[in-house]
Amino acid sequence: MWLPFVAIAAVVLLPILYVVLTYNTLVALRNHIRDAWANIDTELKRRYELIPNLVATVKGYAAHEKEIFERITQLRAQCMGNQGNPSQQAADENQLVAALQRMLLVVENYPQLKADRNFLELQKELVNTEDRIQAARRFFNGNVRDYRNKCETFPSSLIAGSFGFQPQDYFNVDPAVREVPRAELT
């Protein structure tokens, strides 16, 4: 006698339960992405705070390299003001990284600068910051991967589409520095 009611309840309640659980999973993944992006943003700001000190130290030795310093300053401001999606931010960050790499190549021409304690400390801090950015980037991209998998696989893709969950971009930026670049002259 109760069997038909239980069967009807199961047919109605199980899909509703699946939708609720999938929706909550998508919300949790989206929040993980936002949290991971905040961690990247924190590390990028740390880099932005280091750059003026690094530029000032190098500028003291290589004042005639004015174009590089101006470009770094311009790109730093552009990156700080970028509030776009991760792929837009990554494009600006890659330009900044390339400018920093050019500046560090200039350092190779100044042995006194390479031995300067302030420069060495700033460079060490920049390497540490770059490592932290890369770790935060990997965490962010892992969350984006999980979210995208959930949004793109069937049947959860039906729920994601129904509730307007939008695809998220990965954040891919080359590291600014791993070690001091070596200029090889032949």
N, C-alpha and C positions, 0 to 999 in steps of 0.2 A: 504494500500500500504506500509506503514512503519512498520507495525506489524511484518512481517517476519524478517526484519532487526533488529528490537528491540529484538525479540526472539533469533535470532542467536547471537547477541551481548551479551545478558544476559547469554546464554549457554556458551559462550566463556569467558566472563569477570568475571562472578561470581566465577568459580573455580580458576582463576588466582588470583582474589582478596583474596579468602580464603587462598590460598597457601602463598601469600605475608604476610597476617596478621598472620597466624600461624607461619611462619618463624620468623617474627619480635618478636612475643611473646616468642618463644624459645630462641632467642638471648638475649632478655631482662631478661628472667629467668636465663640463664647461667651467665649473667653479675651480677645479684643479688647474685648468688652463689659465684662468685669470690670476690665480695665486702664483703660478709659475712665471707668468709674465711680470708680475710685480717684483719677483726676485731678480729677473733679468734687468728690469728697469733700475733697481737698486744698484746692481753691479755696474751698469752703464753710467749711472750718475757718479759712482766712485771713480770710474775711468775719467769722466769729464772733469772731476775735481783735480785729478793728478796731472792732466795735460798742461794746464798753465804753468805749473811748477817745473815740469819737464822742459817745456819750451823756453822758459826763462833761463834755466840752467844752461841749455844748449846755446841759446842766443848770446849768452855772455862770452862764449868761445867762438861762435860762428855767426857773428852779426851780419856778415854779407850774404847769408842765406835767407834773406828777408822773405822771399816769395814762398818758401816752404812754411815759414812760421805764420804768415798771413793766411795761407790755405788751410792750415791746421786749425787756426782760430775760427775761420769762417765755417769749416766743416763741423767743428765742435758745437758752434751755435746752432747750425742747421740740425744736427742730431738731437741736441737738447730740446729744440722746438718741435721735433717730429712727434706727432700724436697719431700717426697712421697705423695701419695694420703691420704685423711683423714683417711682411715682405717689403713694404715701403721703408720701414726702419732699417731692415737689413741692407737695402741698397745704399742708404746714407752711411750706415756703419762701415760698409766695405770701402767706401771712398775715404772715410776717416782713417781706417786701418792702413790703407795704401799710403796715405800722407805720413802717418806715423812711421811706417817702414822706411819711407824715403828719408825722413829726418834721422832715423837711426843709422842709415847708411852714411849720411853726412858725418856722423860722429866718428866713423872710422878714420876720417882725415885729421882728427884732433886727438893725439895720444894723451895730452894733458886732461882733456875732458873725459876720456875713457877711464882715467885713473881718479877722477874727482869723486870724492866721497858722497857728496850730495847727488851727483848724477847716478852713481852706482846704487844708492838707496832708492832713488826714484825709479830706476830701471827695474830693480828687484820688486818694488811694489807694483809696477805696471805688469810684470810677468805674473805675479800673484793674482792681480785683478783679472787678467786675461784668463787665467786658469779657472777662476770663480765664474766668469762670464760663460766659459765653455761648459762648465758643470751645470749651471742654471739653464743654458740653452738645451743641453741634452735632456734635462728633466722636463722642460717645456715641450720639446718636440716629442718626447715619449707620451706625454699627456695628450698632445694633439693627435698622435697616431692612434691611441686608444679611443679617443672621441670619434675620429674619422671612421675607424673600424666599426664602431657601434652605429654611426649614422649611415654607413654605406652597406652594411650587411642586412640580409633579409632575415626576419621580418621587422627587425628594429628600425630599418630604414623607412618603413611605412609610418611608424610613430614619429620618428625624427622629422620627416617631411610634413606630417599633419600638424605638428606643434611648432614648426618654423625654426628648427635647429639648423643653423647655417654652418657650412664648412669653415674650418679654421686654417690659417696658413702656418707653415713651418717657419722657424726663424733660423736662417743659415747665414752665419757671418764667419769670415776667416779670422783667426786669432791675430792680434796686432803684433805680438812679439812672443817668441818662445825663448829665444836667446839673442844675444847681440849679433846682428848680421855681420858677415865678414866680406869685405870688399877684396876680391881677388884681381890684382892687376898683373897682366902678363906682358 
